[in-house]
Amino acid sequence: MGLIEIGRLGRPHGLNGEQGLDRCALSPLELEAIKTFTWRGRDGTTRPVTLVTVRPANDRMLVRFSGANNRAGASALTNGNLLVEEERLPDPGPGAAYNFQLIGLEVVTEEGRRIGTVAEIWPSPAHAVLVVRGPGEVLIPSIPEFVKAVSLAERRITVRLLPGMEDVPGPAPG
C-alpha cells in the first residue's frame, strides 16, 4: 500500500518546536498510536519523523517531532505534508471512511443516474462538501440527507439530490 497524506504542517507555534498540523482527520490519540510518519517537503524530498507531543488547539493540532526542539527545527518542516502507510491508519469505524478513500468514487443518484466522480472534498465548519465532477460540477453536502450510501467495495456513492442542485454554478476560477 502507498503513503496517505494525513495533514499539512504549518508554521511554528512558540519557541519549543511545536507547529500546527492542519487538515488532519485523526485524533491526538490516533496520532500518538501511529508515532512515526514520513514528512514530504514541497520539493518532493522525504524523511522519517517521530512524534513527541500532540495537543488540540482550536481547529487544528499542535505537534512536535523529535529533533525539532526549537522554532528553527519546526521551521524546517513547515509547509510539508505528513504521510503514513495506509495499513497503519486506524479503522475509521462502521459506516465511516477517510476522505482519501472517497476521492475517485463514482457518484450516482438513487435512481441510478451517474453524476460524476468525487474530485475533491472541501472541509467546512458544519460538514464536508463533496465536489463531484462529471459533465458539470455538483457540490453535495456530506450529510445523511444527501449521501445515502457509500460502498468502498463497489467504489460508488449513492446520493439524493434536491431539484436545482445540479444547476448551481461552482465557484469562479481562481
N, C-alpha and C positions, 0 to 999 in steps of 0.2 A: 504494500500500500504506500501511497505517497504522503508527502507532508501537507498538512492542512493549516492555513492561516487562522490563528485564533485571536489575533489582535494586533494593534499598531502601537508602538512605543512613542510616547510624546516627549515633551521637554522635561528637563529635570525639575524636581519639586524639593525645595530646601537644599541643604548643604551635605546631606549624608548619603547621597547616591540614589535616592528614590526618584521615580519618574512615573508619569501617567501611562496607563495601559488603556487604550480606547478600543471600542468595538469588540469587546470580549464577552461572549455569551456564557463563559464558565464562571463559577463562583470562586471565592478565595480558597475554600476547602478543596475544590476540584483542582485548582492550580497548584496548591501545595502537594496534592497527591501525585501529580504528574512530575513536578520538581525540575526536570531537565528539559530544555527546549532547544530549538535551533533558531538563531537570530539570522535574518537576512536583510542586508543593507540595500539601499536604493540602487547600488551598482551591481547587485546580484551576489556579492560575497556572503558567505555564511560562516557561522561559528557556533559552537555549543555554548549555552548559558545555563547557569544553575540558579534557581530561585532561592533567595534568602528570606525575604519577607514579602507579604502581600496584605493590603488592607483596603476596604472600600472607602471611596471618597467621592461623594455626590454621585454623578452619573458615570463614573469610571472607577478604576482601581489604581492604587499606588503600589508599585513593585520595586524591589531592589534585587540585583543579581550579584553573585559572588564576583569579586574583583572590581565592582563599581561602588566603591566606598565613599565617594565624594561626587560633587557636582560634575567635575570633568569626566569621571568614569561613566556617569549616566549619560552625559552629552554624547559620548562615543556611540551610544546605542539609539539615540534619538532618530525618529523617523524610520526606524527599522521595523520589520514585521516579525512577530513571534509565531513560530511554527511548531507543530508536533505531529508525530506519526498518527495517522487516523486510528489505528488499532489501539493506541494508548488513551484515546478520549474516553471519558466515562459515558455509559449508556445514557442517552437523554431521557429515558423513561418511556412508559407506554403512551402511545399517541403523540409523541413529540419527535422532532427531528432538528438537526442542526441546519443553519442556513445553507452551508456549503452543500448539503445533501439535496436541497431543493433547486439549486441552480441547474438549469438544463432540463428540468422535468416538463413534460407536456402538460398543458392546461386545457381541460375540456369542460363544457357545461354539463349540467345534469342530464341534458338531452343527448349528449354525446358529440356536440359540435366543437371542433377544435378551435381554440382561441390563439394559441401560440405556445411559446416556452418561457419559463421563468429566466429572465436575463439578469435581474438584479433584485436585491431586497433592500429597501430603504428603511432604516430604523426611524421611529418617531416616538415621542413620549407616550402616546396612547397604545400603539401596536405597530408591528411591522407592516410594510406595504409591499406586495409582490408586484414587480414590474414585468409584465408579460408582453413579449414582442412576437408578433406574427405578421399578418397583413398590416396591422396597425399596432399601437401600443395601448395597453389597458392596465390601469392601476387598480389593484384589488387589495382591500384591507385584509390582513391575515387574521381574521376573526371567524368564529364558527358560523355566523350569519352568512358569510360568503364562501369560506373554504369548507366544503362539505366532506371531503375525503382526500387523504394523501396516501398513495401507495408507492413506497420506495421500490418495492419489488417490480411493479409494473411501470415505474418511472412516470407516474401520472398523478395530477392533482385535479379533482373534480370540484367545480365551483358553481355557485348560483350568482348570476348577475342580475342586477336591477335594470329596468328599462333605462336606456341612456348612458349606462356606464361605458359602453364601447365608443360612444360619441364624444366623450370628454377628451379634449386635446391634452397631450402630455406637456411637460414644461418646455419652454422655449429653449433652443440650443444655446449653450453657454457662450 
